[in-house]
Amino acid sequence: MTETTLEAEDLLWPRYAAPEDLAAIESVPLAARGLPESTYALLVRAATRWPEINALTVLPEAARWREPLRRTYAELLADVHRYANLLHELGVRRGDAVALLAPNCAELIPATLAAQLAGIAAPINGGLSRAHIAELLRRSGARVVISAGPELAADTWASTGELAAAGLVDAVLALRPTGAAEPPQALPAIDGVRIGYLDTLAREQDSSRFSGVPPAAADLAALFHTGGTTGVPKLAAHRHSGEVANAWMIAANSLFDQDAVVFAALPLFHVNALVVTLLAPMFRGQSVVWAGPLGYRDFALYPQFWNIVAHYGIAAMSAVPTVYAVLAQCPIDADISSLRYAMVGASPLPRAVRENFQAHTGVTLVEGYGLTEATCASARSFPDRPRPGAVGQRMPYQQVEVVRSTGDGTWEKLPAGQTGVLIISGPTVFDGYVTGRDDRGHTLDGLGTLAEGWLNTGDLAHIDEDGFLHLHGRAKDLIIRGGHNIDPATIEDALLAHPRVGAAGAVGRPDVHAGEVPVAYVVLTAGADITESELVAWAADRVNERAAAPKTVTVLDALPVTDVGKPDKLGLRADATRRELVEAFAETAGVRAITAVVEDGAIVATVELDPSSDKREVETILGRYAIAWKVVELQ
């Protein structure tokens, strides 16, 4: 390297191994660090410096973990060029979105980067309803869809075909399973839609360069949908500058070097997979081992997981608490000394999960915090400085505050130790959600989450005297009992203190007198034997106020979670609503069935009646609750 290059490298890689390093890092402006302008420029940098290093090692599926497909950084860049040039030929330009609708596979990784090069990537969770997928296509404006083909995910392919037949897209580019050896299936023709296999159609495209105009830092890179599977998710717009900056903040971790191998198993429609396990490793030329299409949802992965760690020398992984809870039960029959950094996020880490995993493996679970609207990661922890209860220190160049709303609608900053709503500012905060399109491209609106550059996360938190962030649940998850706000985290913490409780979730149950009363759900540790009434008593002795004591504690085999492992509080609230109504109508004649489901983000209760029932009596009882409901008279 030249002297100038070495100086640039020094600026790019400050020491970042301990909390006290933050001030020194921020003494140099971010603009002076020489970050690549775009995700494409980041890939070009990696392919130029480490052309022969394996960028990707992709497993076809968990059961075939010894049969990976590998791509060097040079080969990855060549694939991205071919795919991006095909998209360009199909008419995709800088402001055009390309939808990606597929589980992880070897072709999806370069396809995602190619979509960001030719236009804007719009990854979509294939588990969403067809109506929601259609709405996301309309909202993004995507007319080209890169979809799982019939061999990779038959259901997704069928949905894509129906959307194409309905005239929603102009081109469908199918992906094949990783390492597919058999000839591909013939794809059906749809009038007016170009259909073919992505890799086949791109085979003759130029692999040495992109024929269009490369993206700039301020250009949109991706549209990531937020939320789970209820309601139509919002589309959060990411710029290249934000993705690159956040990837650098993660890569700047001084605990890793070029030889560190990263394990990736979260779906690429989630920001963690893109930023943490795809973009960040490019900064140092690290290798990434990608799990099969089911990722952590593949039950066959867990019996082989420690063998995979040993075989590939995995140094770091990123997962949600539910994954670590399962791994803590899997016997270790291999040398896993390479594993140094197990990152956990997306939802609060129960104490029992932390302790069980660390005792089982000797590996420290390192918490982090982030959200799609701030690109991905906003806080990180330090494995040799454990601070149980905190999700970490803010990342460089991001600012965090805890505030409460005042009567005039402004925010009042709260001192250290006080709980309020967490707000974030800095280079990773998004510009808003997609609300439409005009001649200049996508129109963006913060929809009430942005104020003078600050993002209202909706999370309750406090910042301690050392600047570490502690979460206390979602503001919208507050249980409001007779006008009194109850933080569900106080109930959950009390129950998680029980040695036989592995997971806990508290929600509000409808109540005719108080509006809501707190109830809780728990998952017990393996072999635990304890009654629900004993857990009610345990919690009552430990919550900080009588009003917060849960009325009931229900034991479940597992707490409901979204597709990316976040707790599904709506699912628990729906169950609590149903249980309350079952009790309320226990003595009412003619009630055939009672259900409560989530519809567009709200709980809707349904009471089914025999034709001879007194419908007015039922409606009178339902009217006492502050819930959405309907009565169905059966024939």
Secondary structure as UniProt FT lines:
FT   HELIX           3..12
FT   HELIX           19..21
FT   HELIX           22..26
FT   HELIX           30..33
FT   HELIX           39..49
FT   TURN            51..52
FT   STRAND          54..58
FT   HELIX           62..64
FT   TURN            65..66
FT   STRAND          69..72
FT   HELIX           73..89
FT   TURN            90..91
FT   TURN            94..95
FT   STRAND          97..101
FT   TURN            106..107
FT   HELIX           108..118
FT   STRAND          120..123
FT   TURN            126..127
FT   HELIX           130..140
FT   STRAND          144..148
FT   TURN            150..152
FT   HELIX           154..165
FT   TURN            166..167
FT   STRAND          171..175
FT   TURN            178..179
FT   TURN            191..192
FT   STRAND          193..197
FT   HELIX           198..201
FT   TURN            202..204
FT   TURN            217..218
FT   STRAND          220..225
FT   STRAND          235..239
FT   HELIX           240..251
FT   TURN            254..255
FT   TURN            258..259
FT   STRAND          261..264
FT   TURN            268..269
FT   HELIX           271..274
FT   HELIX           275..279
FT   HELIX           280..284
FT   STRAND          287..290
FT   TURN            293..294
FT   HELIX           295..297
FT   TURN            299..300
FT   HELIX           301..312
FT   STRAND          314..319
FT   HELIX           321..327
FT   TURN            328..329
FT   TURN            337..338
FT   STRAND          341..344
FT   HELIX           351..361
FT   STRAND          365..369
FT   HELIX           372..374
FT   STRAND          379..380
FT   TURN            383..384
FT   TURN            388..389
FT   STRAND          392..394
FT   TURN            396..397
FT   STRAND          399..405
FT   TURN            407..408
FT   STRAND          411..413
FT   TURN            416..417
FT   STRAND          420..425
FT   TURN            427..428
FT   STRAND          433..438
FT   TURN            439..440
FT   STRAND          441..445
FT   TURN            447..448
FT   STRAND          450..451
FT   TURN            452..453
FT   STRAND          454..463
FT   TURN            465..466
FT   STRAND          468..474
FT   HELIX           475..477
FT   STRAND          479..481
FT   TURN            482..483
FT   STRAND          484..486
FT   HELIX           488..496
FT   TURN            499..500
FT   STRAND          501..511
FT   TURN            512..514
FT   STRAND          515..524
FT   TURN            526..527
FT   HELIX           532..540
FT   TURN            541..542
FT   HELIX           546..548
FT   STRAND          553..555
FT   TURN            563..564
FT   HELIX           569..584
FT   TURN            585..587
FT   TURN            589..590
FT   STRAND          591..599
FT   TURN            600..601
FT   STRAND          602..609
FT   TURN            611..612
FT   HELIX           615..622
FT   TURN            623..624
FT   STRAND          628..633
//
